[in-house]
Every structure is written in C-alpha cells, then in structure tokens.
Amino acid sequence: MRDTPAGMRYRMLVVDVDGTLIGRDRHVSPRVRAAVRAALDAGALVTLATGRWFRSAQPVAAELGLELPIILHNGALVKDSLTGEVLDHCHLPLPMARAAIGLIERHGLQPIVYENAFGGELMVAGPAELDSPPTARYLATKEVALRRAPPGRLALVGDPLELVVVDTAERADPLLVELAHGPWRAVTSMSTLVPEARFIEILSPDCSKTNAIRRLAGRCGVDLADVVAVGDNFNDLDMIEAAGLGVAMGNAPPEVRARAAWVAPSVEADGLAVAIERFVLPTGPGRRGGAAGWSG
C-alpha cells in the first residue's frame, strides 16, 4: 500500500456502485447515504463511476441527490444524471467488435452487445440456447432493451459501446486469457445482479474510468490529484491508482487492496462512509476549498 497523504481533504469524490456503494442487499445504507449527503453539503463534487448502464445507475444517483454527470460502462459513456444526455463517449471500433464476437463464439459463450449509445440503451445477443444460467439471469434483467439474433448473425449497427460476457469463472477465464492478447481493453468486474458470475467487458483500448474522470474533473476545474476514487474490483484499479487518493474497499480482492493508498472497511461495514468521513468531510481549517460546478 502507498503512503496516504496525511490531513488532505479532496474536492471530488468518485464512487463505484456494486460492492462499494451498494452491497449484496442492493441498498445504500443509511450511514453511507448520510455521508454522501454531508459531502455534498460541504461543497464536494460527488459522482458515480460504474460498469452499470444508465437505467440502473441513474436511480442510485437520484436517491443520493447527485447532479454531476455519471460515468457508465466502465468509462465508455458519461451522461447527464438528470436528463440522460450523452456528454462523453468512447465506443468500441466496429472491426474490433466483430473480431471479439468471433472469439467469444468460438469459446461457446454468449456475446452480449451494448449497441451504439446514440441509438438508445439497446442490446443484442445471440440465441437463448447459448445462455448459461448466469447469462440467462443477467439478460432477464435487460429484456426491455434486448433483441436476439440468429446463430452467427450478430449484425451491428455502427460502433457498439461495449461487449459483455457473463458466465462462470470456469467457462469465462479461458476467454479472458485470449482477450489479453487483443487490441481492445478487457476488464473483469462483478454485479449484485449475478454475484457468482464472472463479468468480462470488452471496451475501446482508450476507454477507462480514469480517462472519463480526468475529462469530467477537468471540466469542473478539478485536478486529478484532488480526486478521491473508491472501488472494490479489478475494473476499478485504474482509477484507484490514478486518483489523488485511491481507496479500496475491505471486500476487494487482495490484489486490488495491495495497490490502493488506503483500504476502507467492507461495504457491509459502511466502508465508503468511513472513507468520506476521513478524507472528504471538513475537519478544520486544513480542508481545501470547493470546486467549480459542471458546465457543458
């Protein structure tokens, strides 16, 4: 673990959702909600950086009273948290997407495509017979936006936002090994929707939570050194390492905890609230000043 800058207070807080803000009960605890509210009242900028899509992230932002744009799909998309307007995006180039889909299908797995963000929140996947039980559970939560394509005929309209594979670690890990040699960026994560599954997300090589945070913070007049980033999984590593203060949750894998500046208690022990109380809330004259608001 790196040394924590003693006594520092930060101007912007960027928070992962699943496993950080929300535990397996899929609710924000009263203590965490109060800590986020206190940070906002103190003048801190607060936003989400999540693998979720807008439909599931926006209600969380609304519950917490967040007005800053939210970072979605592990940095591939930034939307206005109130209107849903696309403010920043990083789509996967179509040739890369087609190559990755072929690789997924050769492993006998179900490719899930989040289609171009400017066409709405739409998804396409192969036939249901390719669904494993974890895949089927995940897609059952997306039926409102999902269409199915015949075997081997996943026609894409423009560059997709990302590709996703949801399966057991035993089935997904061999694919992950091969993906590591491709031109895209592949990250692993988890979801409270299917907590036992391995999530693999295939993104544009320039896409990351850090890059989205850097652009958003810059528009707000905040340097990355003044950002606290809190996460719990491998898809959070880039922002944990790049932020002024990177915090890993106590429930994070050992490899993630080892590369954070500070490790909070677990999500079930309200670790995010502890991090906010320690590093974001004002404790005296040493606190840094407020930040400028977002301007489009």
C-alpha positions as CSV (number, residue, x, y, z in Angstrom):
1,M,0.0,0.0,0.0
2,R,1.2,3.5,-0.8
3,D,1.5,6.1,1.9
4,T,-1.6,8.2,2.5
5,P,-1.2,12.0,2.3
6,A,-1.8,13.0,5.9
7,G,-4.5,15.5,6.6
8,M,-5.5,16.1,3.0
9,R,-9.1,16.9,2.0
10,Y,-10.3,16.3,-1.5
11,R,-12.6,18.3,-3.8
12,M,-14.1,15.5,-5.8
13,L,-15.4,12.0,-4.8
14,V,-15.8,9.3,-7.5
15,V,-17.5,6.2,-6.3
16,D,-18.1,2.7,-7.8
17,V,-21.5,1.3,-7.2
18,D,-21.6,-2.5,-6.8
19,G,-19.5,-3.7,-3.9
20,T,-18.6,-0.1,-2.9
21,L,-21.7,2.0,-2.5
22,I,-24.1,-1.0,-2.5
23,G,-23.7,-4.4,-1.0
24,R,-25.4,-7.7,-1.8
25,D,-28.7,-6.4,-0.4
26,R,-28.7,-3.9,-3.2
27,H,-29.4,-0.9,-1.0
28,V,-27.5,2.2,0.1
29,S,-27.2,2.0,3.9
30,P,-28.4,5.0,6.0
31,R,-24.9,5.8,7.1
32,V,-23.5,5.9,3.6
33,R,-26.4,8.0,2.4
34,A,-25.8,10.4,5.2
35,A,-22.1,10.6,4.5
36,V,-22.7,11.3,0.8
37,R,-25.2,14.0,1.7
38,A,-22.7,15.6,4.1
39,A,-20.0,15.6,1.4
40,L,-22.4,17.4,-1.0
41,D,-23.5,19.9,1.7
42,A,-19.8,20.6,2.4
43,G,-19.2,21.6,-1.3
44,A,-17.6,18.4,-2.6
45,L,-18.3,17.2,-6.1
46,V,-19.7,13.6,-6.0
47,T,-20.3,11.2,-8.9
48,L,-20.5,7.6,-9.8
49,A,-18.1,5.6,-12.0
50,T,-19.7,2.2,-12.6
51,G,-20.0,-0.7,-15.0
52,R,-23.7,-0.2,-14.9
53,W,-25.8,1.2,-17.7
54,F,-27.8,4.5,-17.2
55,R,-31.1,2.7,-16.5
56,S,-29.7,1.1,-13.3
57,A,-27.2,3.8,-12.3
58,Q,-29.5,6.9,-12.6
59,P,-31.9,5.8,-9.8
60,V,-28.9,5.4,-7.5
61,A,-27.7,8.9,-8.4
62,A,-31.2,10.3,-7.9
63,E,-31.5,8.6,-4.5
64,L,-28.3,10.3,-3.3
65,G,-29.1,13.7,-4.8
66,L,-26.2,13.7,-7.3
67,E,-26.4,16.2,-10.1
68,L,-22.9,15.7,-11.6
69,P,-22.7,13.7,-14.8
70,I,-22.3,9.9,-14.1
71,I,-19.7,7.6,-15.6
72,L,-21.1,4.4,-17.0
73,H,-20.0,1.2,-18.7
74,N,-16.5,1.4,-17.0
75,G,-15.8,4.8,-18.6
76,A,-17.3,4.2,-22.1
77,L,-20.1,6.6,-21.5
78,V,-20.8,9.8,-19.5
79,K,-24.4,11.0,-19.2
80,D,-26.1,13.9,-17.6
81,S,-27.5,12.4,-14.4
82,L,-30.8,14.3,-14.7
83,T,-31.6,14.3,-18.5
84,G,-29.7,11.3,-19.8
85,E,-27.9,13.4,-22.4
86,V,-24.7,11.9,-23.7
87,L,-21.8,14.1,-22.7
88,D,-18.8,11.9,-23.4
89,H,-18.4,8.5,-25.1
90,C,-15.7,6.0,-26.1
91,H,-17.2,3.4,-28.5
92,L,-15.5,0.1,-29.5
93,P,-14.4,0.3,-33.1
94,L,-16.6,-2.0,-35.3
95,P,-13.7,-4.2,-36.7
96,M,-12.5,-4.9,-33.1
97,A,-16.1,-5.7,-32.0
98,R,-16.6,-8.2,-34.8
99,A,-13.2,-9.9,-34.1
100,A,-14.0,-10.1,-30.4
101,I,-17.5,-11.5,-31.1
102,G,-16.0,-14.3,-33.2
103,L,-13.6,-15.1,-30.4
104,I,-16.4,-15.2,-27.8
105,E,-18.5,-17.5,-30.0
106,R,-15.5,-19.8,-30.6
107,H,-15.4,-20.4,-26.8
108,G,-19.1,-21.3,-26.9
109,L,-20.1,-18.3,-24.9
110,Q,-22.9,-15.8,-25.4
111,P,-21.8,-12.4,-26.7
112,I,-23.8,-9.5,-25.3
113,V,-23.6,-6.3,-27.3
114,Y,-24.4,-2.9,-25.9
115,E,-25.2,-1.1,-29.1
116,N,-24.2,2.5,-30.1
117,A,-25.2,4.9,-27.3
118,F,-26.8,7.4,-29.7
119,G,-29.4,4.8,-30.7
120,G,-30.7,4.5,-27.1
121,E,-30.0,1.9,-24.5
122,L,-30.3,-1.2,-26.7
123,M,-28.7,-4.6,-26.6
124,V,-28.4,-7.6,-28.8
125,A,-27.3,-11.2,-28.0
126,G,-27.2,-14.5,-29.8
127,P,-29.9,-17.2,-29.5
128,A,-31.1,-18.2,-26.0
129,E,-29.6,-21.7,-26.3
130,L,-26.2,-20.1,-25.9
131,D,-27.2,-18.7,-22.5
132,S,-25.6,-20.4,-19.5
133,P,-27.6,-20.0,-16.2
134,P,-25.6,-16.9,-15.1
135,T,-26.0,-15.3,-18.6
136,A,-29.8,-16.0,-18.6
137,R,-30.1,-14.5,-15.1
138,Y,-28.4,-11.3,-16.3
139,L,-30.3,-11.0,-19.5
140,A,-33.6,-11.5,-17.7
141,T,-33.0,-8.1,-16.1
142,K,-32.4,-6.5,-19.6
143,E,-35.4,-7.8,-21.5
144,V,-36.9,-4.4,-22.1
145,A,-33.9,-3.4,-24.3
146,L,-32.8,-6.8,-25.6
147,R,-33.2,-8.4,-29.0
148,R,-32.0,-11.7,-30.1
149,A,-30.0,-12.5,-33.3
150,P,-29.8,-15.9,-35.2
151,P,-26.7,-18.0,-34.7
152,G,-23.6,-16.3,-36.2
153,R,-25.6,-13.3,-37.4
154,L,-25.0,-10.6,-34.8
155,A,-25.2,-7.7,-37.2
156,L,-24.0,-4.5,-35.6
157,V,-25.3,-1.0,-36.4
158,G,-22.3,1.3,-36.0
159,D,-19.6,1.0,-33.3
160,P,-21.0,-0.6,-30.2
161,L,-20.5,0.8,-26.8
162,E,-19.0,-2.4,-25.4
163,L,-19.3,-6.2,-25.4
164,V,-20.0,-8.2,-22.3
165,V,-19.7,-11.9,-21.3
166,V,-21.4,-13.1,-18.1
167,D,-20.6,-16.7,-17.1
168,T,-18.9,-18.8,-14.6
169,A,-15.2,-18.3,-14.0
170,E,-14.5,-21.8,-15.2
171,R,-16.1,-21.0,-18.6
172,A,-15.1,-17.4,-18.9
173,D,-11.4,-17.5,-17.8
174,P,-10.0,-19.2,-20.9
175,L,-11.6,-16.5,-23.0
176,L,-10.1,-13.8,-20.7
177,V,-6.6,-15.3,-21.3
178,E,-7.1,-14.9,-25.1
179,L,-8.6,-11.5,-24.9
180,A,-5.5,-10.2,-23.1
181,H,-3.6,-10.5,-26.4
182,G,-6.1,-8.5,-28.5
183,P,-6.2,-4.8,-29.5
184,W,-9.1,-3.9,-27.2
185,R,-9.3,-3.4,-23.4
186,A,-10.8,-6.2,-21.4
187,V,-11.8,-5.7,-17.8
188,T,-13.4,-8.0,-15.2
189,S,-16.0,-6.9,-12.7
190,M,-19.0,-8.1,-10.7
191,S,-22.6,-7.2,-10.3
192,T,-25.0,-7.6,-7.4
193,L,-27.5,-8.9,-10.0
194,V,-25.5,-12.1,-10.6
195,P,-22.9,-12.0,-7.8
196,E,-21.5,-15.5,-8.5
197,A,-20.7,-14.7,-12.2
198,R,-17.5,-13.5,-13.9
199,F,-18.2,-10.4,-15.9
200,I,-15.9,-9.6,-18.8
201,E,-16.3,-6.3,-20.5
202,I,-14.6,-5.6,-23.9
203,L,-14.0,-1.9,-24.5
204,S,-12.2,0.5,-26.8
205,P,-8.4,0.5,-25.9
206,D,-8.6,4.1,-24.9
207,C,-11.6,3.6,-22.6
208,S,-11.2,3.6,-18.8
209,K,-12.8,5.0,-15.7
210,T,-9.7,7.1,-15.2
211,N,-9.9,8.8,-18.6
212,A,-13.5,9.6,-18.1
213,I,-12.8,11.0,-14.6
214,R,-9.9,13.1,-15.9
215,R,-12.1,14.7,-18.6
216,L,-15.0,15.3,-16.2
217,A,-12.8,16.7,-13.4
218,G,-11.1,19.0,-15.9
219,R,-14.5,20.4,-17.0
220,C,-15.2,21.1,-13.3
221,G,-11.8,22.8,-12.8
222,V,-10.5,20.0,-10.6
223,D,-7.1,18.3,-11.0
224,L,-6.9,14.5,-10.7
225,A,-4.7,15.0,-7.7
226,D,-7.8,16.4,-5.9
227,V,-10.0,13.4,-6.6
228,V,-10.7,10.5,-4.2
229,A,-11.7,7.3,-6.1
230,V,-13.3,4.4,-4.2
231,G,-13.8,1.0,-5.7
232,D,-13.7,-2.7,-4.9
233,N,-12.8,-4.7,-8.0
234,F,-10.4,-5.1,-10.9
235,N,-12.3,-2.7,-13.1
236,D,-11.7,0.0,-10.5
237,L,-7.9,-0.5,-10.4
238,D,-7.1,2.2,-13.0
239,M,-8.9,4.9,-11.1
240,I,-7.7,3.7,-7.7
241,E,-4.1,4.1,-8.9
242,A,-4.6,7.3,-10.9
243,A,-6.6,9.4,-8.4
244,G,-5.1,11.7,-5.8
245,L,-6.3,9.2,-3.3
246,G,-7.2,5.7,-4.3
247,V,-9.3,3.8,-1.8
248,A,-10.1,0.1,-2.0
249,M,-12.9,-1.5,-0.1
250,G,-12.2,-4.1,2.5
251,N,-14.1,-6.6,0.4
252,A,-11.9,-6.0,-2.6
253,P,-9.6,-8.8,-3.8
254,P,-6.1,-8.8,-2.2
255,E,-4.5,-7.6,-5.5
256,V,-6.8,-4.5,-5.5
257,R,-6.3,-3.7,-1.8
258,A,-2.5,-4.0,-2.3
259,R,-2.5,-1.3,-4.9
260,A,-4.6,1.3,-3.1
261,A,-3.4,4.2,-1.0
262,W,-5.9,3.3,1.8
263,V,-8.2,0.4,2.5
264,A,-11.6,1.1,3.9
265,P,-13.8,-1.3,5.9
266,S,-16.0,-3.6,3.8
267,V,-19.2,-2.5,2.1
268,E,-21.2,-4.3,4.7
269,A,-19.4,-2.3,7.4
270,D,-20.2,1.0,5.6
271,G,-16.6,1.4,4.5
272,L,-17.5,4.1,2.0
273,A,-18.9,6.3,4.8
274,V,-15.7,5.8,6.8
275,A,-13.6,6.9,3.7
276,I,-15.8,10.0,3.2
277,E,-15.7,11.0,6.9
278,R,-11.9,10.6,6.9
279,F,-10.9,12.2,3.6
280,V,-13.7,14.3,2.3
281,L,-15.6,15.9,5.1
282,P,-14.2,19.1,6.6
283,T,-12.4,18.7,9.9
284,G,-11.0,22.2,10.4
285,P,-9.0,24.9,8.6
286,G,-6.9,22.4,6.7
287,R,-9.7,21.5,4.3
288,R,-9.3,22.5,0.7
289,G,-11.8,24.9,-0.9
290,G,-14.8,24.0,-3.0
291,A,-14.8,23.3,-6.7
292,A,-16.5,24.9,-9.7
293,G,-19.6,23.2,-11.0
294,W,-20.0,21.3,-14.2
295,S,-20.5,23.3,-17.3
296,G,-21.4,21.7,-20.6
